[in-house]
Amino acid sequence: MPHRTETDSRKLLRRLRDEMSVASPGQERLDRITTITAESMGVDVCSLYLFRDAETLELCATEGLRSEAVHQTRLRLGEGLVGKVARLARPVNTADAPAEPGFRYMPETGEEVFTSFLGVPVQRLGERLGVLVVQAKEPRLYSDDEIYGLEVVAMVIAEMTELGVFFSDSTSYAATHKNPAVLQGVTAQEGEAEGEVWLHEPRVVITNLVNDDSRAELARLEDAVGKLRVSIDELLATAGTRDKEHQEVLQTYRMFAHSRGWMKRMEEDIRLGLSAEAAVEKEQSAARARLERVPDAYLRDRLHDLDDLSNRLLRILTGQGRETGATMPDRPILVARNIGPGELLEYGRNLRGVVLEEGAVGSHATIVARALAIPLVINVPRITTEALTGDHILVDGTEGMVHLRPDDSVTSAFRDKMAMQAKAQERYASLRDKPAKARCGAVIQLKMNAGLMADLPSLASSGAEAVGLFRTELQFLIQDRMPRRTDLVANYARVLDAAGGLPVHFRTLDIGSDKVMPYMNRPDEPNPAMGWRALRVGLDKPGVLRMQLQALIRAAKGRALSVMFPLVATASEFSRARSMLMREIDREARLGHALPERLETGAMLETPSLAFAPKSFYEEVDFISIGGNDLKQFFFAADRENELVRKRYDTLNVSFLTFLQVIVDRCYETETALSFCGEDAGRPVDALALAGIGIGALSMRPASVGPVKSLIRRANLNEVSELIARVQTRGLETARPALLDYVATLVE
């Protein structure tokens, strides 16, 4: 075949554009595309296979194969050369298809006379849609230029498929964004919500793929890239030297924006007939396909940088900013690739729920979502490409499931579930002013976790008796600069005022690991969760900790003050931190400021080492709060951010309960107040076990107080303790089955 020219490429694109502009049934359009492509490329066959479901490809149109095979021939992902193209997401080019490994002969198509094969994926920004194939009788390899030409056709098909051009709702191939979709993610905050999608950053829609004037399009691209480079330089100048990580990202942006190879490839695409927007997106898709195959994690991370850069350029070219003019739905559920804590707080309690394509269980967004008491599901694949603003959506934060555009039966079942939970909440509300008193007479103190002023109204409405944990790091994480001491004083004073005299246990700054202040240099650590974090940072960099302690003392204004230090691993760390607090008390006294009427200092026991600290530590500390989330991950050596292992280990594992019993016994011996704080404290059956082994206080999210109180009031903790002892004696691995059987016998 002769070398394709710019005229050939432009002619093909224009024929395709003209075909798309004619109103005709979807199948006719597909048939015309395969015919036009076969004629333009001078081949015997052009066929289009589209995904029927996530694992199945179906022949949807063909020029050259038997027409009766259309919508009858199907292949599994990875099956045959077509399935291989779909699985690898890259072209397969061979002069002798039957000799290729994995070749599958499909007699119903009549393809036995065709020897050469070229298949390219039909995809848009990493989302697989199908495979486009050309074949010829003579054995031959297709040139790079022919591969490029077929990829351009595939791109046109992908864009048209996204816009719903080919299939009506009545077909089995309803357009993308029309069909119901069930997406499995990871639970980051439990709860259920129904509403409509509100895209945090709507995708850019490209409607014009073909240019009429290459010179004009090249000028548009050059102008847009110039604006992009200026905007990045301005961001770099604004960042200054205070944010190393932000600078590194912007420097990467700058490198990509000034890349001659990137620019040259887009210019070539425009000369061959694509619009500037289509050229940018084609390069973005190609780069995604390349980088997603790279095993190196650092290089894969650069994919996100390139995505952001390309999206910035597309917004400049199309004028489609984040503000689309759409009105936020009455029941908004935020959908985003990822989001920072500040942006999430700006939405506030207007949101019914949040769904993220990325994210982490311990991320800033997760912390804020918990503080806002809204369900959050993270690591939901394709949600930002599947969803459109206004789509009906159901978020099951308990199961980590998202139902997008659900049918009536799913919606009805989901609403029934929510109604049952609402009814249960009404029952729990009737217990609000009653103690968590078990049938044996034991009373368990139930506290709530908080991190924002907006949490404090839940102290009264939930029936919690105290704030067992107030996270102070949120004020540091959501700003682009270090908070001033006066701001901290005012904030902490408002918290104590809102608590109305009930105890508030302030946890000092817990940063590091997954919680990084945007204005603080972060060291490069191989394992941040076990690295320089929490109290370790405060002791090594005491300036911030001292400022925070001063602010807490002044905010108390003579009232009782309770301070606890996070991630204490050794007794000496607690002693140093407590000494720092006492020095600040002395300093405030010298300045003539009011001192707390009562001062309690506690430690969060989150490392197994502290359980075996000297007896003198237990005598020195006023209270201990077991940080269950971190303690469990360190006890089982199971990263709580790792979905492969984090759910493998049970809180009611006998080994873990036996270890907790050691802590209970040591605190009992020294009369040290003990509480358990974390997700497990808010799970009724787990909470029952913790109370059964002697932990007298539990701290949880406000919504969990009612369910936990209800179960404890129906149980006999002596019976629970005996049951756990029997499980231990029998050598069983977990007490959960026995406890579930016991709970089933309790009368509502």
VODOPA-342184 format. One record per atom (N, C-alpha, C): x, y, z. Coordinates in steps of 0.05 Angstrom, whole numbers, plus 5000, padded with zeros to 4 digits. Last residue first. Example, Ala and Ser with C-alpha at 12.3 -4.5 7.8 and 13.67 -1.06 7.14 Angstrom:
! residues 2
525749555142
527349795143
525850015157
526448865156
524649105156
526449345156
***
This chain:
! residues 748
429648466441
429648756434
428248916455
433447986475
430748086469
430948386463
438547576450
437747796467
435147916457
440447186417
438547096438
437447336454
444047426384
441547346372
439547256393
448447486417
446847726411
444147646399
450446956414
449447066439
447647306434
452046916361
449946736371
448746846397
455947316362
453647346345
451347166354
459647066397
458347306405
455847366388
461246626366
459946576392
458446826401
463646886321
461246716318
459746676344
467947196348
465647326334
463247136331
472547036371
470147016388
467647106373
477346626337
475846876340
473346826357
479946136343
481446366333
480046626338
479745716402
478645826377
480046076369
481045456449
483145496429
482045586402
477845416492
477445216471
479545246449
479245866521
479945606532
479745386510
476946276490
479846266494
480745986503
471546146496
472746146469
475746126471
471046236551
470645966540
471845946513
471846796553
473746616567
473446326556
467446966525
470047016513
472146836526
463446816563
463446706535
466146736523
464747126607
464946836609
465046706581
463547636585
466247576594
466747276596
458047586576
459847636553
462747556561
456147516627
455847296608
457647336585
457448026647
458647786659
458447546641
454248356616
457148356611
458548126625
448548226585
449748186611
452748156607
444748686543
446648466548
447348456578
441749126532
440348866530
442148626539
445249536535
443049536554
441549266554
448449436491
449649406518
447349386538
445049566448
445949286452
446949246480
444250116455
441949936454
442849646460
449350326451
447950346476
445650146477
450350226396
452050106417
450650106444
446350546371
446450256367
448050116389
447851076393
445350956397
445350656394
453251166374
452651166402
450051016408
454051236320
454350966331
453550946360
453851766307
451651596297
451751316309
458751976328
456152026341
453951836333
464051506331
462651716316
459851736328
466951386398
466151306370
464851536356
469651076454
469251326440
468951266410
468150776516
468450736488
467950996474
470050516579
469250746563
469950696534
471850046604
469450186615
468550426600
473649416589
474149696581
471649856587
472748876601
473349056623
473949346615
470948526565
473548466576
474448676596
465948746551
466048496565
468748426577
467249186520
466149236547
466348976564
468948896476
470849076490
469849136518
464148646461
466548486470
468448656485
461049086448
460148906469
462548736480
463849286404
463749446429
462849276452
462748876368
465548926376
465549076403
457248966362
458248706372
461148726382
457049526344
455749426368
456949166379
462149936329
460849706318
459649546342
465150336353
462550406343
461050176330
470050116362
468450196386
465550256378
472250076312
471249836324
469449896349
474250586301
471950486287
470650256301
476150876366
476550786339
474050666326
478350786432
477450976412
478050866384
477150606497
477850496471
476650686450
480050786561
477850796541
478950676515
481350816630
481950686604
479550716586
484751076687
482451076670
483150976642
488250666732
488550866710
486050846692
489550346775
487150516776
487350746756
493349976770
494350246777
492050446779
490349516756
492249506778
493049776788
487649696711
486149626736
487949636760
491849726675
490449976683
488749926708
493149186671
495149376681
493849636690
488348976651
489348886677
491349086688
488049226600
485949256620
486949196648
492649016575
492449306581
490349366602
491148476573
493548556587
493448846595
486748506540
486348436568
488748506585
489048586491
487648806503
487148756533
491048066483
492848286486
491548526499
486247796478
487947716500
490047946505
484348026431
482848066456
484547996480
488247826396
488048116400
486448176426
487347276399
489947386405
489847686412
482047236381
482647176409
485347286417
479047746343
481047526343
481947486372
475748176340
475047966360
476747716357
477948456299
478248566326
477548356347
481148076249
478748136263
479348256291
484148146186
484548106215
482248226231
482948276135
483547996141
483547946171
482548786121
480048656130
480548366137
487648916104
486549056127
484048916138
489848666058
490348546085
488748666107
488448906012
489048626010
489248496038
487949446022
485549286021
486048986020
491649826063
491949616043
489549426043
491350166105
490850276078
490950066056
492949876148
490149926146
489450076120
497549356144
497049636137
494049686133
498848926192
497048946169
496349236164
500948706239
502748786217
501148796191
497648656281
497448446261
499448496238
499249106311
499148846324
499148626303
498749526275
501349456284
501449186297
493149526268
494949496244
497749416253
491349606320
490749356306
492549316282
493150116331
494149896347
493649636332
490350446294
493150406291
494150166307
484950356315
485650336286
488650286282
484950446371
484550176360
485350146331
488150716418
487550796390
487350546373
486050746483
487050556463
486250656435
487851226526
485951166506
487150986485
488851316595
489851186570
487551146551
490251826644
488451646629
489851536604
494652026671
491952046683
489951866669
500951716684
498951806665
496251816678
503851486726
504251776719
501951876702
502550956728
501951126752
502151416745
504250776680
501450756685
500650926710
509750866688
508351016667
505351016673
511050506728
511150786735
509750956713
511150016704
508750076720
508750376727
513750086636
514050046665
511550136680
510049806580
511650016593
511849966623
507049476549
508949346567
510849556580
504049786517
502649616535
504449496556
507650026484
506750176507
505250006527
508449656442
510549706461
509549836486
504049676407
504149456427
506349516448
501350326400
503550136393
503649926415
497550646419
497150556391
499350376382
494750976467
496250726465
495650606437
495351626481
494051446463
495851196459
495251896546
496851786524
495051616507
493752506584
493452226576
495152156552
492752936637
494452866614
494252566609
488453426663
488953136660
490753106635
487253926710
488853856686
489353556685
482754396732
483554116734
484954046708
482554926721
481854846748
482654556753
487955206684
485755026685
485154946714
489455906699
490255626695
487855446697
489856556671
488256356686
489256076679
496156896671
493856796658
492456586675
500957106690
498457196703
495957096689
505656936673
504457156657
501857246669
506456516706
508156746709
507056986695
502656166685
502256266712
503956516717
504956046636
502356186637
501856306664
509355766655
509756016640
507156176640
507055316678
508655496695
508955766681
504855096632
503055166654
504455366672
509454986603
507655186593
505655276614
511454576636
512954826633
511255056622
507554196628
507754316654
509354566653
508454056574
505954176581
506154316608
513553836579
513254076562
510654216569
512353396610
514053606622
513853866606
509453106573
508053206597
509753436610
513452976537
511253136528
509753256552
516852666570
517852916557
515553096549
513352246583
514552416604
515552676593
512352016533
510152136548
511252326569
517551826522
516252016504
513952166518
518351456563
519951706563
518751916544
515051026550
514451196573
515851456573
513850986479
515450926503
514651116525
510051146442
511150876440
512850796464
504251486428
506351466448
507451176447
500351696391
502451506384
504851506403
498752346420
498252116402
500851946397
496652556484
498752566464
498552316447
491352966510
492652696506
494452716482
488553366560
490353356537
491453076534
483453726588
484453456584
485953436558
481554196636
482854146610
483953866609
476554596666
478054346665
479154306637
477555326662
475955076663
477754836663
480855756655
480255676682
478555426685
480955776599
479956006615
479155916643
482155446556
480655326579
479555546597
485355736523
482555696515
480855586538
490255706548
488855966547
485955936540
491455166539
491355276566
489755536567
491455146483
489554986498
489255096526
495755486470
493055556461
490955396477
500055206492
499355476502
496555546495
499854756458
499354726487
498654996500
501254996409
498654876412
497954836442
506455176419
504355366412
501555246417
508854676428
508754876450
506555086444
508354456377
507054326400
506854526423
511554806347
508754786341
507254666364
516754726372
515454986370
512454976365
519154226372
517354296394
515954566391
520553756337
520054036328
518154156349
520853286366
523253376350
523053666341
515853256389
518153266406
520653356392
512453266344
512253466364
514653486382
514052796317
514453056304
514453276325
512352426355
515152436347
515852696334
506852476357
508352596378
511352606372
506152426286
504852476312
506652596333
512152156254
509352246255
508552296284
516251826219
516452076234
513652206233
513551166213
515851356212
515451596229
509850816199
511550746221
513950926223
507551066156
505750986178
507350916203
511751116118
510951346134
509151276158
516650796096
514250706109
513150916128
520651096071
519750846058
517150746070
520151806065
520351566082
519351316068
522352416058
521852186041
522351936058
519052916098
521352746092
520552516074
515853496077
515353216085
517853056078
515154146100
516753966084
516453676095
508754446102
510954316118
512454126100
504154616081
506354816082
508754706097
500354216083
501354296057
503654486058
501553686129
500853966126
501954066100
499053046121
501353216116
500353506113
497352426137
496452696143
498852886142
499551936131
497752026109
496752306114
505152096165
503951866152
502151976129
503552726197
505352526187
503852296175
500152906259
500852936231
502952726223
496653076307
497352816297
497752836267
496953516360
497353496331
498353216323
493253236416
495153426404
495653346375
486553166430
488953026421
490753226407
482653346484
484053446460
486453276454
476853136509
479653046509
480953136482
472153446546
473253436519
476153356521
466353356588
469253336583
469953326553
461353876590
462053596587
465053576580
460454426586
461454316612
462054016611
458854506533
457054566555
457954436581
461354476484
461054226499
459354256524
461754996468
459654836456
459254576471
466355146498
463755276502
461455106492
470154826475
469454786503
466854916510
470155046423
469554766427
468754716456
471655576433
468955516422
468155226426
476955476449
475055596468
472155546459
479255306402
479055116424
477055216445
478855786372
477555546363
477155346386
481956156401
479056216396
477555956388
486955906399
485655956425
482655996420
487855906344
487555656358
486155696384
488456456335
486256306321
485756046335
492956566365
490356696373
488056546360
496856286337
496056196364
493356316372
495256166268
496356326289
495356236316
496855596226
494955756241
496355926262
501155616169
500855536198
498855716212
497455566107
499555686124
499055586153
493155386081
495755376066
497955516082
488854926118
489855186111
492555166095
487454426134
485754556114
486654826106
490954246173
491054116147
489554276125
490054516220
492654546208
492654446179
485054366234
485454656231
488154706217
485753816241
484253906218
484754206213
488353666287
490053716264
488453836240
485553546333
486353826329
487753876303
480153166348
482453176330
483153466325
478052956408
477753186390
480353206374
475252416438
477552496421
476652736404
470852406471
473152236478
475652296462
466752836496
468352816471
470852656478
461352516532
463752676531
464852666502
456852226527
457352346553
459852526554
451852206475
454552166485
455052326510
446952306453
446952186479
449752116489
446452576405
447152296404
446952156431
445253106419
443252956404
443852656404
449953296446
447353276460
445453086445
453753226406
454353136433
451753106449
452353456359
451853166362
452353066390
454453976361
451553936367
450853636371
459953866345
459253896373
456253876379
461353856292
460853606305
459453646332
462754366277
460154266267
459453996280
467854426294
465754546310
463054436303
471253796285
470254046275
468154166294
472253316307
474553456295
473853726285
470652756350
470053006336
472553126325
467452196380
469752306367
468952556351
464052096443
464052136414
466752256405
462851576492
463751836484
463751856453
459851226543
459951246514
460651536507
461450806596
461351086588
461751096557
457450296622
459650366603
459250656594
455949976681
455350216665
457850276648
453149376705
455449516697
454649746678
448549076713
448949316729
451349476722
447248676679
448748596703
449248836722
445048926637
443248786655
444548696681
448549566629
447949286622
446149156643
447450216610
447550036634
446749756626
448550746588
449150486575
449650286597
442951156611
445751066611
446050806596
438751596572
439051366590
441951266589
437851976534
438352066561
438751846582
436951656487
438951866488
439751946517
433251286474
435251206495
437251426501
430451486433
429051456458
430851376481
434051416392
433651686403
432251676429
433450886378
435850966393
435551246406
428650926350
428750766375
431150846391
430451226307
428351336325
428251186351
434050876285
435051116297
432951246315
430450496265
432250416286
433350666300
428250796224
426550706246
428250626270
432750856192
431551096204
429751016227
433450326176
435550456193
434450706206
428850256146
429350086170
431350216188
429850626106
427550656123
427850496149
434350406081
434650656094
432350706114
431849936060
434049916079
434450176094
428150166025
427250006047
429349976069
431650405989
429950576006
428850426030
433649945965
435450125980
433950305999
429149735940
430549575961
432349755978
428250155904
426250085924
427449925947
432850145872
432150385887
430250315910
432249645848
434549695866
433949935884
427549725819
427649515840
429949555859
428750135783
426750185804
426949975826
435950185772
433150145764
431350155788
440750725781
439550465788
436750435777
445151085767
442751055750
441350785756
449550705805
449250945788
446950895769
451150515867
449250455846
448750705830
456750295901
455550535889
453750435866
459150035963
457949995937
456550245927
460949926014
462850035995
461850015966
457349786053
458349566036
460449666016
456650276077
457150046094
458349816077
455350646038
457950666050
458650426068
452250635983
452150456006
454950456018
448951105947
451551055959
451150885984
445951195886
445551085913
448351015923
443751695840
445951535851
445251445879
442051985778
441051875803
443251685814
445752535751
445152245751
444052155778
447553045758
444653005757
443852715756
453452985721
451953145740
448953105736
455052305706
454552585697
452952725719
459751765710
457651935721
457452205708
464051505686
461351385684
459151585691
468451805699
467751785670
464951665667
468651755753
468552025742
467952025712
468751205762
466351355771
466351635757
472850835751
471350955729
469051145737
472650505815
473750535788
471850655768
473450785875
471250695858
472150725829
476350945921
477450745902
475250615885
471151035971
473551115956
474350885938
465451325999
466551085986
468851175969
462351586055
464451626036
465451356026
456851906087
458051666076
460151736055
458052416136
456852336110
458252096099
459952706181
458052486184
456552416158
463853066181
461353166171
459152946173
467952746199
467152966216
464353076207
468352396156
467452296182
466552516200
470152766119
467552626114
466552506140
475152896141
473053096140
470352966136
477752406136
477452526162
475252726162
477652346081
476252156097
475752266125
480952766065
478152766057
476552576074
485852586085
484652826096
481652836090
485751856092
486352106079
484952346093
485351326108
486251526128
486751796116
483751066062
482051036086
482851256107
484351476004
485451286022
483751296048
483451615932
483051655961
484251435977
479551565873
482051495887
481551505917
474451675862
475751475845
478351385858
469451765912
472051835900
473151605884
463652045935
464751815921
467251895907
459752255990
462052305973
462952035961
453252536009
455352336009
457552415990
450252996013
449152746024
451252526026
452553656028
452853406014
451453176028
452054066063
450154066040
450253796026
456054096100
453853896105
451653916084
461354276055
460154256082
457954046082
464254516014
461554406008
459954366034
468754646042
467254856029
464454766022
470754146056
469554316077
467954546065
472954006007
470753856018
469254016040
477154366003
475054375983
472554225994
480254206048
479154476046
476854496027
481753676035
479953726057
478753996057
481353525964
482753605988
480753666010
479752945925
479053215934
480553275960
479252575863
480252605891
479552885899
475152525826
477452345825
478752335852
468352555851
470952675843
473052455840
461952725869
463552525855
466052665845
457352845921
459752935907
461252695894
450752895916
452852695924
455252755907
445453325935
448053285921
449753065933
439653435929
440853215945
443553145933
438653845894
437753875921
438953665940
444553985852
442053855859
441253895888
446954605829
447354385847
444754255854
446254765761
445354815789
445854575806
451354925714
449454735725
448754815753
455455245699
452855365698
450655185709
460355035705
459054965680
456355105678
466355155730
463655255733
462255225706
470954965708
469654805728
466854895733
470355135638
471555145664
470154965683
471155085575
469554945594
470954935621
474155285535
472755485552
470955355572
477254965503
474354945500
472855165515
482555095517
481755085489
478655095486
482555075573
483355325559
482255325531
481254545580
479354755590
480055025577
485654295558
483054255545
481054465554
489554445595
489754535567
487054505553
487754175640
488054465641
488054575612
488153645622
485453755628
485554065629
493653605617
491953585593
489253695598
495053645671
496053845652
494353835627
492553205693
491853475702
492653685682
495252795665
492352825664
491553105671
500452875684
499852915656
496852945651
499652735738
500653005731
499953065702
498052205733
496152405744
497052685737
502751985713
500351975696
498352185706
506351985752
506552205734
504152215715
505351495776
504251735789
504351975770
508351175743
505451155741
504151405754
513451305760
512651385733
509651365730
513151085812
513651375808
512751465781
512450535802
510350685815
510650985811
513850175745
515050355765
512850545776
511449895703
511349785730
512249975752
507150155654
509750185667
509650075695
502250165634
503649915631
506449925644
500550665640
499150465656
500450195654
503450945602
504350955630
502950745647
500750835553
503550765557
504250745587
495551015563
495950735556
498850655560
496651565572
495451395593
496051095587
498551715522
500351725545
499351555568
493851655493
496151495486
498151485509
490552035518
489751755518
492151575513
493452505505
492952435533
492252135535
493252505449
495852465462
495452395492
487752585444
488952345433
491652295446
487053075469
485952845482
487052585470
489753405432
490553395460
489553145473
486753315386
489653245386
490653225415
481753515400
482053225395
484953145396
483054065404
482053915427
482453615424
484554175351
486554205372
485654045397
482153665306
481953925318
484053935341
485853295256
484453315281
484253605290
488953275208
486053315206
484553345232
494353255207
492953035194
489953055196
495653705236
496153705207
494753485193
494253505287
492653715275
493153735245
498253125295
495453035294
493653245281
502653465296
502453275274
499553175272
501653735344
501753885319
501453695295
502253305380
499653435377
499553595351
507753195373
505752985368
502953115364
510053675390
510453585362
508353385355
508853705444
507753905426
507853805397
511753255463
508853275468
507653475448
516953415447
515753165436
512753175439
517953865477
517753895448
516453645436
515154065537
516253835522
515853875492
513054445569
515254535551
516454305535
509454155599
508454375583
510554475563
512853805627
511053695607
510153925588
515354185661
516954015643
515253905620
510954385689
512554565672
514154405651
509353935718
507554065698
509154225678
513953895749
513353685731
511453785709
513454365778
515754335761
515354115741
508754245806
508654455786
511054445767
510753835840
508553775821
508553985799
514554125868
515453905852
513253825831
511454505895
513354595875
514154365856
508854165930
507254315911
509054405888
513254015961
511753815946
510153945924
515054505984
516754345967
515254155949
513055085999
511654825994
513254665974
515955546002
514855436027
513555166023
517955835961
519655615971
518455465995
512755975916
515256055930
516855815938
507655965895
508355755914
510955835929
507756375858
506156405882
506956205903
511056165819
511956415833
510356445859
507955735803
510555685815
511555935830
503656015781
503155835804
505855785819
506156255738
504956425759
504456265784
507555805708
509755975719
508656155741
502455635695
504155465712
506455635724
500756055663
499255995687
500855825706
504356025620
504256265637
502956205664
502855525599
505555565610
505655805628
497655645581
498155435601
500855475615
498556025542
497056105566
497555905589
501255695506
502555925517
501256015542
497255325493
499655235508
501155465520
493855685466
492955555490
495355445507
497055825421
496056025440
495255905467
497755325397
500055475406
499255695426
492455195385
493955025403
496355185414
491155605348
489655575373
491155415393
494855485308
495055745322
493555725349
492854995291
495555015302
495955265318
487955165271
487954995295
490754985308
489555475227
488055605249
488155435274
492055075197
493555305207
492155445230
487754725185
489954635202
491554875213
481354765181
483554945175
485854885194
477654425198
477354515170
479754685162
478453845240
478854125233
478454185204
474453425282
475753465256
476053765250
471453405328
473953255327
475653315302
467453725369
468553765343
471353625341
466153605422
464153545401
465253565373
468353405482
469353495456
467353405435
467853595548
466453465526
467453575500
471453485606
471153655583
469853485560
468153305667
469953255645
469353435622
467653705727
466453575704
468453535681
469353625787
470853735764
469753605739
465253445819
467053645829
468553785807
458653315800
461553275793
463153505803
453853055835
454953315831
457853285826
448352615827
451252665824
451752955821
443252575877
444052625849
447052695848
441452065924
441452335914
442152345885
442051725985
440851735959
440852025949
446351366029
445351626019
444151585991
448951076089
447551046063
446451316055
455050886123
452551036121
451451006093
462150976138
459650826135
457251006133
467651146101
465751246122
463051116118
470150816067
471850996083
470251126106
469850216032
468550386052
470550556067
471350205964
472250145990
470850326010
467249975910
469450125920
470250025948
463949765852
464849685879
467349845887
458249975818
461150005821
461949935850
453549875771
454149805798
457249795801
449350245729
452050145734
452350095764
444550305677
445250285705
448050165708
445950715618
445550455631
445950475661
447751225605
444851165605
444250915621
453151295601
451651485617
448651455616
453451025535
454751075561
453251305575
447250795507
449650955507
450850975535
445450105504
444750385511
447350545515
445349615475
447749775477
447050065483
440749385464
442249265486
444849415491
436149945452
437949725444
439349615468
433450375470
431950135466
433749895459
436650815470
436250685496
434750425493
440950745412
438650855427
438250705452
447550845393
445550665403
443350815418
451051255373
450551005358
448050855367
451851705405
450951745377
449951485365
453551815457
451051675452
450051685424
458352035468
456252225464
453552085458
461551575469
461151735494
458751915492
461451465414
460151275433
459651415459
464451885395
461651865387
460151675406
469451765417
468052015425
465051995418
470351265393
470251285422
468751535430
470551405339
468451215348
468151245378
475151725339
472551835331
470251665342
478851335354
478351555371
475651685365
478751005309
477950895335
477351115355
480951355272
478151265269
477051155295
486051385294
484451625292
481551555289
487750865287
487450965315
485751215315
488250845232
486150685245
485650775274
492651195225
490051255213
487751095226
496650915253
495751175262
492951245251
497150475219
496350435247
495250695259
499050745174
496450605173
495350555201
503950905193
502051115185
499150995183
506550435201
506050605224
503850815217
503449935159
505450135165
504650295190
502149235168
501149505163
503249705173
504648685132
504648845157
503649125150
501248165096
502848415097
502648535124
498347715053
499847735077
501647985077
491947895025
494747855022
496247885048
486848015047
487447735038
490447695036
486148385108
486548365079
487348085072
482848775159
484048525149
484248535118
482149175218
482249155188
483648905181
478249335275
479949145261
479849195231
477549595340
477049645312
479149485296
474249455401
476649405384
475749455355
472049815461
471949605441
474549575425
472750115507
470050115495
469849895474
476050265566
475950085543
473050075533
478750855588
476350685590
476050525564
483151175578
483550935594
481150755596
480851585546
482151645571
482251395590
477351125510
477451415516
478551455544
478250665457
478350735485
478351035488
479150135419
477450365420
477150435449
485549875398
483449905418
481750155413
486349555334
487049765353
484849795373
489149065291
487049135310
488049355328
490248765230
491048995247
488749075265
492448225192
490648315213
491848565227
492347795134
493548005150
491448115169
488547405112
491047335126
492147555144
482347145098
483847395104
486247325121
479246715093
480746795069
482547035074
476446635140
478646455134
480346545111
472046925156
474547065156
476946895147
466646805162
467846775135
470546905133
464046795210
464647055198
465647045170
463646285229
461146415221
461546685208
468746125244
467746045218
465246195209
473846405273
470946425276
469546375250
479646205305
478246205279
475246215285
484146555343
481746385344
480246425318
490846595366
488946635344
486546445348
494746505404
492146595413
490046635392
500146685362
499246555387
496646675397
499146685292
499546835316
498646685341
497646445245
500046345258
500646475285
493246725226
492846445237
495346335251
495747225210
494147205234
493746915244
500847475185
499847195184
498247135209
502347975195
501947905167
500747635164
499748385248
501048145239
500348085209
498948765304
499448795275
500948545266
495249045354
496448795345
496548805315
495649625398
495149495372
496449215370
493049565466
494949665447
494649515421
490449315509
489849605503
492049725485
490448795523
493048935524
492649235521
485048665515
486348615541
488848785544
484048805462
482448925484
483848895510
487648475435
487848775432
486448905455
485547985450
488248055458
488648355457
480647975424
480747985454
483448055465
482747935372
481148165380
481048195410
485347445373
486947685369
485347935377
482447035427
483147105400
484747365398
480747335489
480347105470
480847195442
480947775520
483347615518
483147385499
474247735536
476647895539
479047725539
470747305489
471447385516
473947565516
466547475435
469147385445
469447475474
461347325388
462347445413
464947315421
456947415335
459647335343
460547485368
452047695331
452047415338
454747315347
452548205313
451048165338
450647875345
453947945249
453748185266
451748135289
453547505216
455147475241
454947715260
451047665171
449447515190
450947465217
455047885140
453248065154
451647925175
461647655139
458847585134
456947755152
466348195125
465547945137
462547895132
465948695097
467648475087
467248205099
464849105147
464949115118
466948895110
460849095207
463048995190
462649065161
459049145275
458949245248
461249135232
459548865322
457249045320
456949155292
461348315358
461648425331
459148595326
462848415426
460948315406
461448465380
466248185485
466248355461
464248235441
465948165555
465048045530
464948255507
466948365605
468548145596
467948045568
463348775616
466148825623
468048605612
459248735557
459548765586
462548785591
460148865505
457348815513
457148835544
464549275472
464149115497
461149105502
464849185401
464449355425
463949175449
468349165341
467449005364
467149195387
468149265273
468149395299
466849205319
472149165214
470149075233
470449215260
473649145147
473849315171
471549235189
477048825094
475248805117
475749035136
480548955053
478248785047
476148785069
482949635044
483049365055
480549215049
483850185035
484349995014
484649715024
482550585069
485050455074
485750235053
477550745048
479750945051
482450805054
474450275052
475050395026
477450585027
474450195108
475549995090
476250105063
471950675124
474650615133
475950405115
466850635101
468550855095
471550795101
465050165127
465250175098
467150395090
464950315181
466650085172
467050085142
461250735177
464050785187
465850565178
456550485161
457850675143
460750725151
455450175206
455950045181
457450235161
454450585243
456650405247
457450265221
449850815220
452350975223
454750795227
446250395224
447050495198
449550655199
445750365280
446950145265
447850225238
443150865292
445850805301
447250585286
439651195239
439751005261
442650925267
441351895226
440651625217
440851435241
443152515206
441352375225
440552105213
449752665195
447252585182
445552425202
454552725221
452652955221
449952885209
457552275212
456452315239
454352535239
459052365159
457252135165
455952175192
462452795165
460052835150
458052605156
466552535194
465052755206
462352795192
468352165155
467152065180
465452285194
470252515117
468052335110
466652225135
474252765146
471952925137
469652745129
477752335154
476552465177
474052625169
479252225101
477852025117
476452155141
481652705087
479352615071
477752405088
485952715121
483952925124
481352835109
488852275101
487952275129
485652475132
489952435048
488452185054
487252195082
492952895057
490352915043
488652665049
497552715079
495852885096
493052895084
498052015056
498752305056
496852455075
500951375063
498651555066
499551845068
504651015015
504751185039
502351375040
501250454984
502850694984
502650855010
501749765000
500050005000
501850255000
***
